[in-house]
């Protein structure tokens, strides 16, 4: 009788554990579904507010990244693709030097210029102007930052159109290249270089 009673207790405990596990699983599934819905709503609202489509976003596969995030929330371990992405966060042997920083910085700036509106609003002009000023102050290379600040002061950004902005930035980049003894770029080809298509 004692053994039978103990067996019943063990079975009862296991049943309770299983029920609790099912409840938690249901809660996680509900929570994940809710997070997905909220993100979809927020993303839709953002697109609706901006009213802009970004070819760069399409090229980067943002919808795919969003699906990956949902999978990451719902699964216990990372996939093979996610493991490769994690390598980006592995410790670097040393901080990026000024060449790596420069290449990344100019890529960002030229991409912003490439997708700058053909006819920008005053708000957009001010946003980009403030960004450039902030960029020149927080850039993690003192000499480079001061050079860019000097460029902004001596030749203020031309922000009346996408063409004006991209040409101004290209000339600014060439100015830096001359100082570094590097070849200059034909600014007439700048939009072709950065693959700007019909974007307004």
Secondary structure, DSSP 8 states (H G I E B T S, - for coil): -HHHHHHHHHHHHHHHHHHHHHHHHHHHHHHHHHHHHHHHHHHHHHHHHH----HHHHHHTHHHHHHHHHHHHHSSS--HHHHHHHGGGS--SS---HHHHHHHHHHHHHHHHHTS-TT--HHHHHHHHHHHHHHHHH-S-HHHHHHHHHHHHHS----SSHHHHHHHHHHHHHHHHHHTT-----GGGHHHHTT--S--
